Amino acid sequence: MTRKRPVLINPSKFEWSQLKFYFILIPLALFMVLPILYMFFSAFKPMDELFAYPPRFITTRPTFINFRKLLAATGTTNTPVTVYLFNSIVISIIVMVLTILFGTSAAYTLSKRQFRGKGLLFKINTLTLMFVPTTVSIPRYIVISKLGLLDNFWSQILPLLAMPVGLFLLKQFIDQLPDAVIEAARIDGATEYGILFRIVIPMIRPAVSTVAMLVFQNVWTNVEASRNYINRESLKTFAFYMSALTSSTGNSVAGQGMAAAASLIMFVPVFLLFIIMQSRVMNTMSYSGIK
């Protein structure tokens, strides 16, 4: 009697039984990547192809004319584009570091420390996930104004430090860490910050990487702070400059090519960061709800 070969749920090598999944997933993946490819092709299209009818998906004569026009447009202002880019990079790095530092500290406290009001604080953090940033724009402006931070570099950093979804993800990961490991570190004389930096953070690196990527995406594309709190051009960000440039020239023929180039410039850093961290991001989303 021949023994029937068992069907593996998640085989490490290719199995013919997996073909049905490829027939579904490959067309779906190709369909989802089409907008990204269209963005890339549009940024390198010359003007005649950009307005061709019927529209062409793939450019036949790629050119950098849209990027040259975009950089040449900086001549109409007293501030070069490198200043906007430098501001965005510095703000993104500072916000990422501080958000991870404050977020992991708060998540560790809410997860492994016992104090009165702990459950209420976490419920408030979860409740804030319901609100979009637009609903709190006026209270934020009032707070920034009362603190005397209008037209100040820190006004583009402090409002972005609070990230409820990041705190939620970090706490869910820390909840899964064994209490015995932390108690053993305390018995060995480790301080709370020693436990946080030497034990907790190395064990939740997927969640930390995910939060870092989400923070970078939020800060890199944010224009609210530069629009509402900043008047000096030398303090504004690259995202605000691109938004202002494309909105002022978006209705013109030349503005369409510049808008396509600006969209690609804003998209590429976030896309590359996601490609680098995609495995850790997937792990975070898979285990964030498991206790």
C-alpha atoms as an extended CHARMM CRD file, in Angstrom:
* protein
*
       291  EXT
         1         1  MET       CA              0.0000000000        0.0000000000        0.0000000000  PROA      1               0.0000000000
         2         2  THR       CA              1.4810000000        3.3530000000       -1.0230000000  PROA      2               0.0000000000
         3         3  ARG       CA              1.6560000000        6.0170000000        1.6090000000  PROA      3               0.0000000000
         4         4  LYS       CA              0.0500000000        9.3140000000        0.6920000000  PROA      4               0.0000000000
         5         5  ARG       CA              2.3960000000       12.2870000000        0.7880000000  PROA      5               0.0000000000
         6         6  PRO       CA              1.3150000000       14.8450000000        3.4020000000  PROA      6               0.0000000000
         7         7  VAL       CA              0.3170000000       18.3030000000        2.2250000000  PROA      7               0.0000000000
         8         8  LEU       CA              2.4340000000       20.9590000000        3.8780000000  PROA      8               0.0000000000
         9         9  ILE       CA              0.7110000000       24.1600000000        4.9990000000  PROA      9               0.0000000000
        10        10  ASN       CA              3.7880000000       26.3180000000        4.4480000000  PROA      10              0.0000000000
        11        11  PRO       CA              6.3990000000       24.3790000000        2.4480000000  PROA      11              0.0000000000
        12        12  SER       CA              9.9400000000       25.7520000000        2.2770000000  PROA      12              0.0000000000
        13        13  LYS       CA             10.2860000000       24.7730000000       -1.4110000000  PROA      13              0.0000000000
        14        14  PHE       CA              8.0270000000       25.0480000000       -4.4270000000  PROA      14              0.0000000000
        15        15  GLU       CA              5.0580000000       22.6950000000       -4.4480000000  PROA      15              0.0000000000
        16        16  TRP       CA              2.6420000000       22.1600000000       -7.3310000000  PROA      16              0.0000000000
        17        17  SER       CA             -0.1920000000       22.7500000000       -4.8840000000  PROA      17              0.0000000000
        18        18  GLN       CA              0.9370000000       26.3750000000       -4.6390000000  PROA      18              0.0000000000
        19        19  LEU       CA              0.1040000000       27.1610000000       -8.2790000000  PROA      19              0.0000000000
        20        20  LYS       CA             -3.4400000000       28.2050000000       -7.4130000000  PROA      20              0.0000000000
        21        21  PHE       CA             -2.0510000000       30.9030000000       -5.1310000000  PROA      21              0.0000000000
        22        22  TYR       CA              0.3290000000       32.2000000000       -7.8190000000  PROA      22              0.0000000000
        23        23  PHE       CA             -2.5400000000       32.4960000000      -10.2960000000  PROA      23              0.0000000000
        24        24  ILE       CA             -4.3010000000       34.8440000000       -7.8560000000  PROA      24              0.0000000000
        25        25  LEU       CA             -1.4200000000       36.7270000000       -6.2340000000  PROA      25              0.0000000000
        26        26  ILE       CA              0.7390000000       37.5130000000       -9.2970000000  PROA      26              0.0000000000
        27        27  PRO       CA             -2.0070000000       39.3640000000      -11.2450000000  PROA      27              0.0000000000
        28        28  LEU       CA             -3.0390000000       41.1260000000       -8.0440000000  PROA      28              0.0000000000
        29        29  ALA       CA              0.5650000000       42.2250000000       -7.3730000000  PROA      29              0.0000000000
        30        30  LEU       CA              0.9570000000       43.4780000000      -10.9430000000  PROA      30              0.0000000000
        31        31  PHE       CA             -2.2800000000       45.4430000000      -10.6640000000  PROA      31              0.0000000000
        32        32  MET       CA             -1.1490000000       47.0640000000       -7.3810000000  PROA      32              0.0000000000
        33        33  VAL       CA              2.2590000000       48.0540000000       -8.7780000000  PROA      33              0.0000000000
        34        34  LEU       CA              0.7880000000       49.8240000000      -11.8220000000  PROA      34              0.0000000000
        35        35  PRO       CA              0.3000000000       53.2240000000      -10.0630000000  PROA      35              0.0000000000
        36        36  ILE       CA              3.9380000000       53.1630000000       -8.9230000000  PROA      36              0.0000000000
        37        37  LEU       CA              5.1820000000       52.4190000000      -12.4360000000  PROA      37              0.0000000000
        38        38  TYR       CA              2.9420000000       55.1210000000      -13.8890000000  PROA      38              0.0000000000
        39        39  MET       CA              4.4120000000       57.6440000000      -11.4250000000  PROA      39              0.0000000000
        40        40  PHE       CA              7.9570000000       56.7150000000      -12.4850000000  PROA      40              0.0000000000
        41        41  PHE       CA              7.1920000000       56.8840000000      -16.2000000000  PROA      41              0.0000000000
        42        42  SER       CA              5.2860000000       60.1770000000      -15.9020000000  PROA      42              0.0000000000
        43        43  ALA       CA              8.2110000000       61.8900000000      -14.1760000000  PROA      43              0.0000000000
        44        44  PHE       CA             10.4720000000       61.1320000000      -17.1740000000  PROA      44              0.0000000000
        45        45  LYS       CA              7.9790000000       61.8800000000      -19.9460000000  PROA      45              0.0000000000
        46        46  PRO       CA              8.6100000000       64.8200000000      -22.2960000000  PROA      46              0.0000000000
        47        47  MET       CA              5.7900000000       67.3260000000      -22.6480000000  PROA      47              0.0000000000
        48        48  ASP       CA              4.3180000000       65.8550000000      -25.8400000000  PROA      48              0.0000000000
        49        49  GLU       CA              4.0650000000       62.3720000000      -24.2950000000  PROA      49              0.0000000000
        50        50  LEU       CA              2.6840000000       63.7490000000      -21.0450000000  PROA      50              0.0000000000
        51        51  PHE       CA             -0.2900000000       65.2330000000      -22.9220000000  PROA      51              0.0000000000
        52        52  ALA       CA             -0.5530000000       62.5620000000      -25.6200000000  PROA      52              0.0000000000
        53        53  TYR       CA             -3.9970000000       61.2020000000      -26.4870000000  PROA      53              0.0000000000
        54        54  PRO       CA             -4.7100000000       58.4010000000      -25.9920000000  PROA      54              0.0000000000
        55        55  PRO       CA             -2.5010000000       58.4700000000      -22.8650000000  PROA      55              0.0000000000
        56        56  ARG       CA              0.6710000000       56.3950000000      -22.9540000000  PROA      56              0.0000000000
        57        57  PHE       CA              1.6050000000       54.3060000000      -19.9400000000  PROA      57              0.0000000000
        58        58  ILE       CA              5.2900000000       53.7780000000      -20.8360000000  PROA      58              0.0000000000
        59        59  THR       CA              7.4230000000       56.6500000000      -22.0700000000  PROA      59              0.0000000000
        60        60  THR       CA              9.2690000000       56.0690000000      -25.3150000000  PROA      60              0.0000000000
        61        61  ARG       CA             11.6880000000       59.0090000000      -24.9790000000  PROA      61              0.0000000000
        62        62  PRO       CA             12.6670000000       59.3820000000      -21.2990000000  PROA      62              0.0000000000
        63        63  THR       CA             14.1250000000       62.7570000000      -20.3290000000  PROA      63              0.0000000000
        64        64  PHE       CA             15.1970000000       64.6930000000      -17.2400000000  PROA      64              0.0000000000
        65        65  ILE       CA             13.6000000000       67.9290000000      -18.4580000000  PROA      65              0.0000000000
        66        66  ASN       CA             10.9280000000       67.8540000000      -15.7290000000  PROA      66              0.0000000000
        67        67  PHE       CA             13.5540000000       67.6100000000      -12.9900000000  PROA      67              0.0000000000
        68        68  ARG       CA             15.6350000000       70.3860000000      -14.5460000000  PROA      68              0.0000000000
        69        69  LYS       CA             12.5920000000       72.6580000000      -14.6700000000  PROA      69              0.0000000000
        70        70  LEU       CA             11.7770000000       71.7840000000      -11.0740000000  PROA      70              0.0000000000
        71        71  LEU       CA             15.2510000000       72.7400000000       -9.8630000000  PROA      71              0.0000000000
        72        72  ALA       CA             15.3650000000       75.8100000000      -12.0950000000  PROA      72              0.0000000000
        73        73  ALA       CA             12.1570000000       77.0720000000      -10.4840000000  PROA      73              0.0000000000
        74        74  THR       CA             14.1040000000       77.6780000000       -7.2600000000  PROA      74              0.0000000000
        75        75  GLY       CA             15.5880000000       80.7300000000       -8.9120000000  PROA      75              0.0000000000
        76        76  THR       CA             12.3220000000       82.6240000000       -8.2810000000  PROA      76              0.0000000000
        77        77  THR       CA             12.9320000000       82.5000000000       -4.4930000000  PROA      77              0.0000000000
        78        78  ASN       CA             15.7880000000       83.6610000000       -2.3000000000  PROA      78              0.0000000000
        79        79  THR       CA             16.0720000000       80.2390000000       -0.6560000000  PROA      79              0.0000000000
        80        80  PRO       CA             17.7420000000       77.3830000000       -2.5830000000  PROA      80              0.0000000000
        81        81  VAL       CA             16.0720000000       73.9900000000       -2.6960000000  PROA      81              0.0000000000
        82        82  THR       CA             18.9580000000       72.4550000000       -0.7230000000  PROA      82              0.0000000000
        83        83  VAL       CA             17.8700000000       74.4310000000        2.3510000000  PROA      83              0.0000000000
        84        84  TYR       CA             14.3800000000       72.9200000000        2.2050000000  PROA      84              0.0000000000
        85        85  LEU       CA             15.8630000000       69.4720000000        1.7060000000  PROA      85              0.0000000000
        86        86  PHE       CA             18.2980000000       69.9460000000        4.6110000000  PROA      86              0.0000000000
        87        87  ASN       CA             15.4610000000       71.0340000000        6.9010000000  PROA      87              0.0000000000
        88        88  SER       CA             13.3970000000       67.9570000000        6.0060000000  PROA      88              0.0000000000
        89        89  ILE       CA             16.3030000000       65.5790000000        6.6250000000  PROA      89              0.0000000000
        90        90  VAL       CA             17.2050000000       67.1300000000        9.9810000000  PROA      90              0.0000000000
        91        91  ILE       CA             13.5930000000       67.2670000000       11.1730000000  PROA      91              0.0000000000
        92        92  SER       CA             12.9500000000       63.6720000000       10.0720000000  PROA      92              0.0000000000
        93        93  ILE       CA             16.0200000000       62.3540000000       11.9250000000  PROA      93              0.0000000000
        94        94  ILE       CA             15.2800000000       64.2920000000       15.1320000000  PROA      94              0.0000000000
        95        95  VAL       CA             11.6130000000       63.2660000000       15.1850000000  PROA      95              0.0000000000
        96        96  MET       CA             12.4710000000       59.6100000000       14.4990000000  PROA      96              0.0000000000
        97        97  VAL       CA             15.0220000000       59.4330000000       17.3190000000  PROA      97              0.0000000000
        98        98  LEU       CA             12.8660000000       61.2550000000       19.8560000000  PROA      98              0.0000000000
        99        99  THR       CA              9.6940000000       59.3710000000       18.9270000000  PROA      99              0.0000000000
       100       100  ILE       CA             11.4040000000       55.9950000000       19.3300000000  PROA      100             0.0000000000
       101       101  LEU       CA             12.9630000000       57.1110000000       22.6360000000  PROA      101             0.0000000000
       102       102  PHE       CA              9.7380000000       58.4780000000       24.1120000000  PROA      102             0.0000000000
       103       103  GLY       CA              7.5390000000       55.7970000000       22.5250000000  PROA      103             0.0000000000
       104       104  THR       CA              9.5380000000       52.8240000000       23.7980000000  PROA      104             0.0000000000
       105       105  SER       CA              9.8100000000       54.4020000000       27.2610000000  PROA      105             0.0000000000
       106       106  ALA       CA              6.0500000000       55.0110000000       27.4460000000  PROA      106             0.0000000000
       107       107  ALA       CA              5.2050000000       51.5830000000       25.9960000000  PROA      107             0.0000000000
       108       108  TYR       CA              7.5150000000       49.8300000000       28.4730000000  PROA      108             0.0000000000
       109       109  THR       CA              5.9790000000       51.7740000000       31.3630000000  PROA      109             0.0000000000
       110       110  LEU       CA              2.4090000000       51.0060000000       30.2900000000  PROA      110             0.0000000000
       111       111  SER       CA              3.2170000000       47.3430000000       29.6870000000  PROA      111             0.0000000000
       112       112  LYS       CA              5.5130000000       46.2530000000       32.5270000000  PROA      112             0.0000000000
       113       113  ARG       CA              5.0600000000       48.8050000000       35.3080000000  PROA      113             0.0000000000
       114       114  GLN       CA              2.1320000000       48.9820000000       37.7150000000  PROA      114             0.0000000000
       115       115  PHE       CA              0.6670000000       52.3460000000       38.6920000000  PROA      115             0.0000000000
       116       116  ARG       CA             -2.7180000000       53.9740000000       39.1490000000  PROA      116             0.0000000000
       117       117  GLY       CA             -4.3810000000       55.1900000000       35.9600000000  PROA      117             0.0000000000
       118       118  LYS       CA             -2.3340000000       52.9520000000       33.6800000000  PROA      118             0.0000000000
       119       119  GLY       CA             -5.3850000000       51.4690000000       31.9380000000  PROA      119             0.0000000000
       120       120  LEU       CA             -7.0090000000       54.8850000000       31.5410000000  PROA      120             0.0000000000
       121       121  LEU       CA             -3.9210000000       56.3570000000       29.8820000000  PROA      121             0.0000000000
       122       122  PHE       CA             -3.7610000000       53.5300000000       27.3650000000  PROA      122             0.0000000000
       123       123  LYS       CA             -7.4730000000       53.8970000000       26.6110000000  PROA      123             0.0000000000
       124       124  ILE       CA             -6.9550000000       57.6130000000       25.9510000000  PROA      124             0.0000000000
       125       125  ASN       CA             -4.0870000000       56.7810000000       23.5910000000  PROA      125             0.0000000000
       126       126  THR       CA             -6.2800000000       54.2580000000       21.7690000000  PROA      126             0.0000000000
       127       127  LEU       CA             -9.1170000000       56.7910000000       21.5950000000  PROA      127             0.0000000000
       128       128  THR       CA             -6.8720000000       59.3110000000       19.8400000000  PROA      128             0.0000000000
       129       129  LEU       CA             -6.5390000000       56.8810000000       16.9090000000  PROA      129             0.0000000000
       130       130  MET       CA            -10.0840000000       57.9040000000       15.9440000000  PROA      130             0.0000000000
       131       131  PHE       CA             -9.1290000000       61.5330000000       15.2500000000  PROA      131             0.0000000000
       132       132  VAL       CA             -7.5180000000       62.7460000000       12.0420000000  PROA      132             0.0000000000
       133       133  PRO       CA             -4.8130000000       65.4450000000       12.3280000000  PROA      133             0.0000000000
       134       134  THR       CA             -7.1310000000       68.0960000000       10.8480000000  PROA      134             0.0000000000
       135       135  THR       CA             -9.4530000000       67.9540000000       13.8600000000  PROA      135             0.0000000000
       136       136  VAL       CA             -6.6600000000       68.9930000000       16.2360000000  PROA      136             0.0000000000
       137       137  SER       CA             -5.0000000000       71.6110000000       14.0230000000  PROA      137             0.0000000000
       138       138  ILE       CA             -6.5840000000       74.5550000000       15.8760000000  PROA      138             0.0000000000
       139       139  PRO       CA             -5.7060000000       73.2510000000       19.3930000000  PROA      139             0.0000000000
       140       140  ARG       CA             -2.1670000000       72.5670000000       18.1750000000  PROA      140             0.0000000000
       141       141  TYR       CA             -1.8310000000       76.1050000000       16.8490000000  PROA      141             0.0000000000
       142       142  ILE       CA             -3.0510000000       77.5430000000       20.1620000000  PROA      142             0.0000000000
       143       143  VAL       CA             -0.5480000000       75.4230000000       22.1300000000  PROA      143             0.0000000000
       144       144  ILE       CA              2.3450000000       76.3440000000       19.8130000000  PROA      144             0.0000000000
       145       145  SER       CA              1.3590000000       80.0120000000       20.0380000000  PROA      145             0.0000000000
       146       146  LYS       CA              1.1260000000       79.9810000000       23.8530000000  PROA      146             0.0000000000
       147       147  LEU       CA              4.5450000000       78.3400000000       24.0630000000  PROA      147             0.0000000000
       148       148  GLY       CA              6.0430000000       81.0970000000       21.9020000000  PROA      148             0.0000000000
       149       149  LEU       CA              7.2180000000       78.6540000000       19.2260000000  PROA      149             0.0000000000
       150       150  LEU       CA              5.6790000000       80.3190000000       16.1890000000  PROA      150             0.0000000000
       151       151  ASP       CA              8.2830000000       80.7710000000       13.4550000000  PROA      151             0.0000000000
       152       152  ASN       CA             10.5970000000       78.4920000000       15.4290000000  PROA      152             0.0000000000
       153       153  PHE       CA             12.3760000000       75.3760000000       14.1640000000  PROA      153             0.0000000000
       154       154  TRP       CA             11.0260000000       73.2970000000       17.0910000000  PROA      154             0.0000000000
       155       155  SER       CA              7.4340000000       73.9930000000       16.0900000000  PROA      155             0.0000000000
       156       156  GLN       CA              7.9840000000       71.4960000000       13.2470000000  PROA      156             0.0000000000
       157       157  ILE       CA              9.2710000000       68.8350000000       15.6550000000  PROA      157             0.0000000000
       158       158  LEU       CA              7.2330000000       68.9050000000       18.8690000000  PROA      158             0.0000000000
       159       159  PRO       CA              3.7440000000       68.4180000000       17.3180000000  PROA      159             0.0000000000
       160       160  LEU       CA              4.9680000000       65.3220000000       15.4520000000  PROA      160             0.0000000000
       161       161  LEU       CA              6.4180000000       63.5290000000       18.4850000000  PROA      161             0.0000000000
       162       162  ALA       CA              3.0380000000       62.2170000000       19.6580000000  PROA      162             0.0000000000
       163       163  MET       CA              2.2630000000       59.1010000000       17.6130000000  PROA      163             0.0000000000
       164       164  PRO       CA             -0.5550000000       57.0260000000       19.1470000000  PROA      164             0.0000000000
       165       165  VAL       CA             -0.3210000000       54.1890000000       16.6190000000  PROA      165             0.0000000000
       166       166  GLY       CA              3.4110000000       53.8470000000       17.3260000000  PROA      166             0.0000000000
       167       167  LEU       CA              2.8100000000       53.6180000000       21.0730000000  PROA      167             0.0000000000
       168       168  PHE       CA              0.0950000000       51.0260000000       20.4560000000  PROA      168             0.0000000000
       169       169  LEU       CA              2.3400000000       48.8120000000       18.3100000000  PROA      169             0.0000000000
       170       170  LEU       CA              5.2800000000       49.0620000000       20.7130000000  PROA      170             0.0000000000
       171       171  LYS       CA              3.1360000000       48.1980000000       23.7440000000  PROA      171             0.0000000000
       172       172  GLN       CA              1.6060000000       45.1960000000       21.9890000000  PROA      172             0.0000000000
       173       173  PHE       CA              5.0930000000       43.8380000000       21.3070000000  PROA      173             0.0000000000
       174       174  ILE       CA              6.3880000000       44.5200000000       24.8200000000  PROA      174             0.0000000000
       175       175  ASP       CA              3.3230000000       42.7510000000       26.2760000000  PROA      175             0.0000000000
       176       176  GLN       CA              4.6230000000       39.5360000000       24.6940000000  PROA      176             0.0000000000
       177       177  LEU       CA              8.0120000000       39.7140000000       26.4320000000  PROA      177             0.0000000000
       178       178  PRO       CA              8.3210000000       37.3050000000       29.3950000000  PROA      178             0.0000000000
       179       179  ASP       CA              8.1480000000       39.0510000000       32.7520000000  PROA      179             0.0000000000
       180       180  ALA       CA             10.7510000000       36.5960000000       34.0610000000  PROA      180             0.0000000000
       181       181  VAL       CA             13.4280000000       38.0960000000       31.7870000000  PROA      181             0.0000000000
       182       182  ILE       CA             12.7860000000       41.6000000000       33.1110000000  PROA      182             0.0000000000
       183       183  GLU       CA             12.6210000000       40.4270000000       36.7330000000  PROA      183             0.0000000000
       184       184  ALA       CA             15.9230000000       38.5880000000       36.3100000000  PROA      184             0.0000000000
       185       185  ALA       CA             17.5260000000       41.7840000000       35.0220000000  PROA      185             0.0000000000
       186       186  ARG       CA             16.2090000000       43.7030000000       38.0200000000  PROA      186             0.0000000000
       187       187  ILE       CA             17.6300000000       41.0990000000       40.3930000000  PROA      187             0.0000000000
       188       188  ASP       CA             21.0060000000       41.4880000000       38.6500000000  PROA      188             0.0000000000
       189       189  GLY       CA             20.8700000000       45.2150000000       39.4480000000  PROA      189             0.0000000000
       190       190  ALA       CA             19.8810000000       46.6270000000       36.0600000000  PROA      190             0.0000000000
       191       191  THR       CA             18.1610000000       50.0090000000       36.0760000000  PROA      191             0.0000000000
       192       192  GLU       CA             14.8700000000       50.5860000000       34.2700000000  PROA      192             0.0000000000
       193       193  TYR       CA             16.5790000000       52.3660000000       31.3890000000  PROA      193             0.0000000000
       194       194  GLY       CA             19.2140000000       49.6430000000       31.3330000000  PROA      194             0.0000000000
       195       195  ILE       CA             16.4450000000       47.0690000000       30.9290000000  PROA      195             0.0000000000
       196       196  LEU       CA             14.8200000000       49.2030000000       28.2340000000  PROA      196             0.0000000000
       197       197  PHE       CA             17.9300000000       49.7340000000       26.0890000000  PROA      197             0.0000000000
       198       198  ARG       CA             19.7160000000       46.4050000000       26.6630000000  PROA      198             0.0000000000
       199       199  ILE       CA             16.8130000000       43.9600000000       26.7890000000  PROA      199             0.0000000000
       200       200  VAL       CA             13.4890000000       45.3870000000       25.6290000000  PROA      200             0.0000000000
       201       201  ILE       CA             14.4880000000       47.3630000000       22.5290000000  PROA      201             0.0000000000
       202       202  PRO       CA             16.7230000000       44.5950000000       21.0560000000  PROA      202             0.0000000000
       203       203  MET       CA             13.8270000000       42.1300000000       21.4900000000  PROA      203             0.0000000000
       204       204  ILE       CA             11.2700000000       44.3730000000       19.7610000000  PROA      204             0.0000000000
       205       205  ARG       CA             13.4120000000       45.5450000000       16.8430000000  PROA      205             0.0000000000
       206       206  PRO       CA             10.7170000000       44.7210000000       14.2370000000  PROA      206             0.0000000000
       207       207  ALA       CA              8.2550000000       47.0420000000       15.9960000000  PROA      207             0.0000000000
       208       208  VAL       CA             10.8900000000       49.7610000000       16.4170000000  PROA      208             0.0000000000
       209       209  SER       CA             11.7680000000       49.5520000000       12.7090000000  PROA      209             0.0000000000
       210       210  THR       CA              8.1020000000       49.7970000000       11.7550000000  PROA      210             0.0000000000
       211       211  VAL       CA              7.5300000000       52.8270000000       13.9590000000  PROA      211             0.0000000000
       212       212  ALA       CA             10.6700000000       54.4660000000       12.5480000000  PROA      212             0.0000000000
       213       213  MET       CA              9.3590000000       53.9550000000        9.0060000000  PROA      213             0.0000000000
       214       214  LEU       CA              5.9080000000       55.3180000000        9.8850000000  PROA      214             0.0000000000
       215       215  VAL       CA              7.4530000000       58.3450000000       11.5790000000  PROA      215             0.0000000000
       216       216  PHE       CA              9.7010000000       59.0590000000        8.6010000000  PROA      216             0.0000000000
       217       217  GLN       CA              6.7770000000       58.8400000000        6.1940000000  PROA      217             0.0000000000
       218       218  ASN       CA              4.6700000000       61.1400000000        8.3580000000  PROA      218             0.0000000000
       219       219  VAL       CA              7.4130000000       63.7480000000        8.8130000000  PROA      219             0.0000000000
       220       220  TRP       CA              8.7830000000       63.6100000000        5.2480000000  PROA      220             0.0000000000
       221       221  THR       CA              5.3760000000       64.3310000000        3.7120000000  PROA      221             0.0000000000
       222       222  ASN       CA              4.1040000000       66.7240000000        6.3880000000  PROA      222             0.0000000000
       223       223  VAL       CA              3.3280000000       70.2830000000        5.2780000000  PROA      223             0.0000000000
       224       224  GLU       CA              1.0710000000       71.3560000000        8.1550000000  PROA      224             0.0000000000
       225       225  ALA       CA              3.8230000000       72.7010000000       10.4050000000  PROA      225             0.0000000000
       226       226  SER       CA              5.5140000000       74.7720000000        7.6990000000  PROA      226             0.0000000000
       227       227  ARG       CA              2.1730000000       76.1240000000        6.5090000000  PROA      227             0.0000000000
       228       228  ASN       CA              0.6690000000       76.9920000000        9.9150000000  PROA      228             0.0000000000
       229       229  TYR       CA              3.5910000000       77.7960000000       12.2080000000  PROA      229             0.0000000000
       230       230  ILE       CA              6.4390000000       79.0530000000        9.9900000000  PROA      230             0.0000000000
       231       231  ASN       CA              6.7950000000       82.3230000000        8.0760000000  PROA      231             0.0000000000
       232       232  ARG       CA             10.5120000000       82.2990000000        7.2680000000  PROA      232             0.0000000000
       233       233  GLU       CA             11.3340000000       80.4330000000        4.0640000000  PROA      233             0.0000000000
       234       234  SER       CA             14.6680000000       79.2570000000        5.4560000000  PROA      234             0.0000000000
       235       235  LEU       CA             12.8570000000       77.1400000000        8.0870000000  PROA      235             0.0000000000
       236       236  LYS       CA             10.3080000000       75.4430000000        5.8280000000  PROA      236             0.0000000000
       237       237  THR       CA             10.5270000000       71.8550000000        4.6260000000  PROA      237             0.0000000000
       238       238  PHE       CA             11.0200000000       70.2140000000        1.2590000000  PROA      238             0.0000000000
       239       239  ALA       CA              7.4590000000       68.8290000000        1.2910000000  PROA      239             0.0000000000
       240       240  PHE       CA              6.0140000000       72.3090000000        1.7710000000  PROA      240             0.0000000000
       241       241  TYR       CA              8.1830000000       73.7040000000       -1.0240000000  PROA      241             0.0000000000
       242       242  MET       CA              7.0490000000       70.9750000000       -3.4080000000  PROA      242             0.0000000000
       243       243  SER       CA              3.4260000000       71.4970000000       -2.4090000000  PROA      243             0.0000000000
       244       244  ALA       CA              3.6120000000       75.2520000000       -2.9030000000  PROA      244             0.0000000000
       245       245  LEU       CA              5.4760000000       74.9240000000       -6.1900000000  PROA      245             0.0000000000
       246       246  THR       CA              3.1220000000       72.3990000000       -7.7520000000  PROA      246             0.0000000000
       247       247  SER       CA              0.0100000000       74.2140000000       -6.5140000000  PROA      247             0.0000000000
       248       248  SER       CA              1.1650000000       77.5130000000       -8.0440000000  PROA      248             0.0000000000
       249       249  THR       CA              2.1160000000       75.9350000000      -11.3790000000  PROA      249             0.0000000000
       250       250  GLY       CA             -0.2310000000       72.9360000000      -11.3930000000  PROA      250             0.0000000000
       251       251  ASN       CA             -2.7200000000       74.4630000000      -13.8220000000  PROA      251             0.0000000000
       252       252  SER       CA             -0.0480000000       75.3390000000      -16.3710000000  PROA      252             0.0000000000
       253       253  VAL       CA              1.3010000000       72.9850000000      -19.0150000000  PROA      253             0.0000000000
       254       254  ALA       CA              4.8440000000       73.0910000000      -17.6670000000  PROA      254             0.0000000000
       255       255  GLY       CA              3.5260000000       72.5930000000      -14.1500000000  PROA      255             0.0000000000
       256       256  GLN       CA              2.2270000000       69.1040000000      -14.9460000000  PROA      256             0.0000000000
       257       257  GLY       CA              5.7100000000       67.7950000000      -15.6520000000  PROA      257             0.0000000000
       258       258  MET       CA              7.1280000000       69.5260000000      -12.5730000000  PROA      258             0.0000000000
       259       259  ALA       CA              4.3320000000       68.0420000000      -10.4500000000  PROA      259             0.0000000000
       260       260  ALA       CA              5.1530000000       64.5490000000      -11.7400000000  PROA      260             0.0000000000
       261       261  ALA       CA              8.8430000000       65.0190000000      -10.9130000000  PROA      261             0.0000000000
       262       262  ALA       CA              8.0190000000       66.4020000000       -7.4550000000  PROA      262             0.0000000000
       263       263  SER       CA              5.7300000000       63.4520000000       -6.7140000000  PROA      263             0.0000000000
       264       264  LEU       CA              8.5000000000       61.0160000000       -7.5920000000  PROA      264             0.0000000000
       265       265  ILE       CA             11.0460000000       62.8300000000       -5.4120000000  PROA      265             0.0000000000
       266       266  MET       CA              8.6660000000       62.7180000000       -2.4500000000  PROA      266             0.0000000000
       267       267  PHE       CA              7.8370000000       59.0520000000       -3.0240000000  PROA      267             0.0000000000
       268       268  VAL       CA             11.2600000000       57.4750000000       -3.5870000000  PROA      268             0.0000000000
       269       269  PRO       CA             12.7620000000       57.8650000000       -0.0440000000  PROA      269             0.0000000000
       270       270  VAL       CA              9.6790000000       56.3510000000        1.6090000000  PROA      270             0.0000000000
       271       271  PHE       CA              9.5790000000       53.5450000000       -0.9600000000  PROA      271             0.0000000000
       272       272  LEU       CA             13.2550000000       52.6600000000       -0.4760000000  PROA      272             0.0000000000
       273       273  LEU       CA             12.8830000000       52.6910000000        3.3040000000  PROA      273             0.0000000000
       274       274  PHE       CA              9.9330000000       50.3160000000        3.0670000000  PROA      274             0.0000000000
       275       275  ILE       CA             11.8520000000       47.9490000000        0.7560000000  PROA      275             0.0000000000
       276       276  ILE       CA             14.7180000000       47.8240000000        3.2710000000  PROA      276             0.0000000000
       277       277  MET       CA             12.4540000000       47.2330000000        6.2870000000  PROA      277             0.0000000000
       278       278  GLN       CA              9.6110000000       45.2580000000        4.7100000000  PROA      278             0.0000000000
       279       279  SER       CA             10.3680000000       41.9720000000        6.5150000000  PROA      279             0.0000000000
       280       280  ARG       CA             10.3130000000       43.6380000000        9.9240000000  PROA      280             0.0000000000
       281       281  VAL       CA              7.1800000000       45.5890000000        9.0120000000  PROA      281             0.0000000000
       282       282  MET       CA              5.3870000000       42.3740000000        8.0680000000  PROA      282             0.0000000000
       283       283  ASN       CA              6.4440000000       40.7590000000       11.3480000000  PROA      283             0.0000000000
       284       284  THR       CA              5.1170000000       43.7240000000       13.2860000000  PROA      284             0.0000000000
       285       285  MET       CA              1.7270000000       43.6660000000       11.5860000000  PROA      285             0.0000000000
       286       286  SER       CA              1.4700000000       39.8850000000       12.0860000000  PROA      286             0.0000000000
       287       287  TYR       CA              2.2230000000       39.8520000000       15.8000000000  PROA      287             0.0000000000
       288       288  SER       CA              0.9790000000       43.2250000000       17.0610000000  PROA      288             0.0000000000
       289       289  GLY       CA             -2.4090000000       41.7750000000       18.0080000000  PROA      289             0.0000000000
       290       290  ILE       CA             -1.1400000000       38.5320000000       19.5510000000  PROA      290             0.0000000000
       291       291  LYS       CA             -0.8820000000       38.3690000000       23.3270000000  PROA      291             0.0000000000
